[in-house]
Amino acid sequence: MRILIWPGSPEMANMGDVAMTQVAVRRCRELWPSSTIYVYASDRAALEKHCPDVEHMPFFWPRVSLLQTSSVMGRLTEIIWSRQLLENTLFLELLKRSIKAAASSAYLAWLNVDAVVVAGGGFLNDTFSYFAKWLLTDLVMQIYQGKHVAMFGQGLGPLSQRVLTVASEFVFPKLSILALREALSGNLLAKRFGVASHQLRITGDDAIEVAYERKSHQLGRHLGVNIRVSSYSEISDRDLEVLSEVVGDFCRKRDIQTRALPISKYECDRENARISQVFRSPLLPEEFYDTPADVISQTSNCRIVLAGSYHAAVFALSLGLPAIGLAKSKYYITKFKGLAAAFGPGCTWIDLSVSDWPEKLRNELDRAWEQAGCHRPYLLSRAEEQVRLSREAYAAFAQAISSTNG
């Protein structure tokens, strides 16, 4: 058995995505012990650090000429992109030639995989349209070649771009399993794209398992903090100033300290530096957030977590700690709404687009801090349940492959 895994972060630079990739590798290894597992990665050394028992598949998709809008053929492909095109054998063979040129020596390994597993992530949306297009095109090709394909721990949407919706409508009905991390917007999109009920699972986020297995028996003493400042979060400098004031007041009142919880190591996010700047704390040495386990260890020292990024909240909730999400863009509002539905009252979020958000945040920080112990048992039970559902989804994929292969 040869399995190819799509990670949410080929650069291995986002600890939430890395955790989900580790879970995907672990599950595949448990189900197919003698399998060869390939993982796409643009940073081979980082892959070896986080997933040492896999084979490296170079992340060649940015070099596939037919998908490059900077080229004449790439622009033409986007203009004529349609379901008919994705079903056209001549086009698919032309695309295969383009992939062969981009993949170079990795082409035969790509060509000969038996199954493709898309590890959990929140990349199938308009915000990360370039990545979604690469992924969906690969799945079109794998389906064309008769391979088994499943997607796990997915956060879908917002998704409206024509190229992505056309590809989704083609790919999704042909998946063996589509496991979603939330049942709100993702469920509606999946049904709109033609996913049948027997294919669809609601499992929660796959990174939950990595944190849940490291849960401690007592609450920490700190306020965990994370912030994501980017075009897709829409958080402004003024928002950061007010946030700094609210958190500072809360910490002085409680006589507590913040604990930085960076998730992203992408240079464009500058997450560690942003946290230090906003919350006036020292820069966290890289060895404290170099792996998912490092970040989870830092999180376990907290009583509650204030999260600007999704997986800072996921790690906290999976440890039994209340989390408060900070959302302003449609992208993050969708993510935190789904997470709150999955974990219940211990997970809340603040809409930074409303004028009274500072007062709401002050109240929510007090409530979460005082009720942390009460929320803990239910949060841990929700984490345990979602781990079970995710494992069942992987087992269903294994069964689907076994049934097809006879």
N, C-alpha and C positions, 0 to 999 in steps of 0.2 A: 504494500500500500504506500503510495506516494501522495503526500498532502501538502498543499500550498496554503499558507496563512497570510491574509491581508491584515496588517496592523493598522491601527488608527494613526500611528506616528512612525513612518518609515525611518525618521531621524532618531527615533527612540529618545525624544526630548520632552515628552509630556508623560509624567509619572502615572497619570490615570490611564492613558492609552497603553503604556508599558505594562501596567498591572493586568489589563484585559488581555493583552497578547500573551503574558505568562500563563494566564488561566486557559487560554485557547490551546497553548502548547501542552500544558498539563493534561487537559481533558483528552486531547487527541492521543497522547502517549498512553493514557490509561485504557482507552478504548481499542487502540491499535498498537500494542507494545513494540512490535517489530517494524513499525512503519518508518519511512524516511520523511522527515518534516522539514519543509522549506519555509522560510519567512522572508518576505520582502523587507529590505533595509537599505537605506542609502549610507548608513554608517555601520560598517561591518564590525568594528571593534565594540561599538555600543551594543549591537545585537549579541555578540559573544559574552558580554558582561551580564546582560539581563536574561538571555536565553541560551546558555552554553551548549545545550544538547540538540541544536538544530543546524540545518544547512542554510547557508546564506543565499538568498535569491536577490541579485542586484535590482534596485528599484529603477527600472529602465523606462517607465511610462512617460516621464516628461520628454523623453527623446523620440517617442513614436511620432513620426512626421505627419501622419494623417490626422493626428489630434492636435497639432500645433497651429493655433490660429494665426501665428506669425507667418506661416507659409501659405502659398496660393492653394495647394491641395487641402490644407487644414481648414482654411476659410470656406472653401467649396464644400467640404464634407459637412461642416456645421450648417451651411445654408440648406443643403438637401437632406439633412438628417431626418429620418422618418422610420416608422415601423417597417415599411417596405424595403428601405435601405438595409436595415438590420437583418432582414430575412433574405437578402440578395446574396447568393453564393459568390458571384463575381466580386462584389464589394468585400465580403468577408475574407476571401482568399487574398485580395489586395491588402487588406488590413493585416493579415497574417504575415505577409511579406514585409510590411512596415515594422511589425513587432520583431521579426527575425533580425532585421537590420539594427534595431535599437537594443535588443537583448544580447546580440553577439554570441559569445560562448555559453551564455545561460539559456539560449533558446531551446535546446533539446530538453533540458530539465523542465522548463516551463511547458513545453509541448507534451511531455509524458506524465504529468501529474494525473492522479486518479480522482482527486477530490480537491475542492477549494473551500476553505473556511474563512469567512470574513469575521475577524475578531471584533469585539464590541467597540462602539464609537458613536460620535455625534457629527459625522461628516457628510451624511446624505441630506444635503440642504443647499439652499441658494448661497449661503455664506461661504461655503467651501466647495463651490461649484466645479472648480478645476480638478480637485481631488475626487469628487463624486463622479465626474465624467471618466476619469482614468479607471476607477473601480468598476463602474457599470460597463464600460467597454470591455474590460477583461472578462467580466462575467458573461457578456454576450458571446465572446469567443469561446469560453469554456463550455457554455451550454451548446454552442454550435458543434463543438468537438465531442459532445456526449459525456462530459464530466459531471460528477455529483457536486452540487453547490449548496451551501447553507450559510446563513448570516445569523450571528448571535449578538445579544446585548445591544441592539441597534436603537438609536434615537433618530427618528425620522422628522424632517421638516424644520422650519418652513421650506417648502419645495414647490416652486412654480415655473422655473425656467424650462423652456420647451425641450431642449436637448436632454435634460434630466428626466422630465416626466415621460417622454417617449421611451427612453431607455428603461426606466422603471416599469412602465406598463409592459414592456417586452420581457424583462428579466424576472420580475417578482412572481408571476404565476408559475414559473418553471423551477423555482427553488424547492429543494427538499424540505427545508425548514426556514422560517423567518421568525427569529426570537427578538421581541422588542423589550426595551427596558421600561417602558411605561405604556399605559392603556388609554391615554387621552388622545392627543393629536396623532401619535404614531399609528394607533389602531385604525383610525379613520382613513389615513393615507394608505395603509396597507390594503384595506378593503377597496379603496378607490382604484388601486393599481392591480386589482384582480387576484389578490391572495385568498385562497380558499381557507375555510376554518380549520381543516385538518393540517394545513401547513403552518398555521400561526400559533405562536406561543407568547405569553407575557411573562417574562422571567426576572425582570429587574436588571441591574447593571452587573456585568461579569466581574468588575473590580471588587465587588462586595466581598467575595470569598477571601481575597488576599488580606483584607482588613479584619474580617470577622474571625479568622483563625488566629489573630493576634490580640483578641479582646482581653482586657484586664478585668480584675474583680473590683476595682474601685475607680471613682472619678478623679480626674486630675484637678489642678489648682489654677490653671491659666485660662485666658481667653485666646483661643486659636484664631488667627487672622490670615486672610488671603484676599487678594484683590486682582482682578483681571482688567487691565486698561488696554483697549484695542479698538479698532474700528467697529468690530462686531459686538462689542459690549456697550459702546456708546456712553460710557461713563466719562464725565467731563472733569476738568481741573477743579471747578467749583464744587462738584460732588465730592471730590477727594478732600477738599478743605473742610467741608461740613462733616464728612465721615470721620476725619481725624479728630475733630472737636468732640463729636458724640462719643467716640470710643475712649478718648482721653478722659472725659468726664466720668464715664462708667468705671474705668480702671481706678481712678482716684477715689471714687466713692466706695468701691469694694476693696481697695488696697490690694490690687492684683496686678499682674504683668501680662502683656501679650506674648504669644508664642507664634513666630512666623511659620507659615505652612505653604511654601512655594510648590506649585504643581508643574508649571511650565519652565523649561530651561531654554526655550527659544529666545534668541537674542532680541527679536522684535517685541516680545512681551515684557522683557526685563522685570519679571515678576518679583524676584527676590529684592531687587533695588527699589521697586515701587512700594513693596510692603514696608521696607525700612524707612522710606521717605514719608509715607502717609502716617505710619503709626509710631514714628520717631524711635525705632528700635535699631540695634546694631545689625549689620548685614549678617545673614546666616551663612556660616561656612558651608561650602558645597557638599562636604561629606555628610551633612545632616539632611540633604534632600537629593542625594545622588541616585537613589533607587526608591521604588514604591515603599519598600520596608522601612527605609529611613524616614520618609514623610509620615508614615503610619506611626512609627515610634514617637515622633514629635507630637503627633495628634493625640496619642494616648496620655500625654501629660496635661491635657486640657479638660476643662469641665464642659465648655460649650465651644462652638466654632462659628465664626462669622466668615462666610465664604462668598468670594466674588467669582470663583471658578467652580464648576460642577463637581469635580472629583474631590476637591477639598471637603465638600459637604458629604459626598458618598463615603469617604474614608471615616469621617466622624460618625455618621449615622450607623455605619457597620460596626463601629466600636461601642455603640450604645450611647453616643453623645448627641445632644440636641444640636441642630445646625440651622443657621439663619442665612438664607441666600440673598444676594444683592443682585437685582435684575433691573435693567432699563430697556434693553433692546428686545425685539420680538423673539430673537433667537434664545436669549437667556430666560425670558419669561416662560417660553415653552418648556425649556429644560427644567426649571425649578418647579413649575406647576406639576410636571410629571413626577418629579422626585418626591414632592410633598404628598402626592396621591399614593405613591408606593410605600412611604414610611409613616404617614399619619401625623398626628399633632406635634411630634417631636421635631418635625421638619417644617419650617415656615420660610417665607421669603418676603422681602421688602421691595416694592415697586418704586424705584428712584425717579420715575417720571412724574410722580404726584408731588404737590407742593409741601404736604405735611409729612413727608417720609422721615425727616429727622426725629420727630416726636414718636412716630410709630416704631422706629428703630430703638429709641430709648426704652420704650415700654416692652418691646419684644426681648431686648437684652436682659432686662430685669426678670421678666417672666421665665425665660429659658434658664437663667442661672438658678433661680429659686426652685424650679420644677425639674431640674436635671435628673435627680435621683428617681423621681416618679416616672419619667419617660423611659428610663434605661431598659427595664424588662421588655417593654413592648417593642422598642427599636431593635433590640437583639433578636426578638422572635421574628420580626419582619425580615431582618437580614438572613436569619437561618432559613426561613421559608423561600426567599428568593434564590439562595444558593441551591436549594433542593430543586426548584423549578428549572434553573439553568442547567443543572446536571441532567435532568430528565430530557431537556431539549437536545442536548448533545447525544444522549442515549437513543433518542428517536431518530437522529440523523444516522447513527451507526446502524440502526435497524432498517432504515430506508435503503442504505447501501447494500446491506446483506440481502434484503428482499429482491432488489434489482439484480444483484449478481448471482442470485440463486444459491 
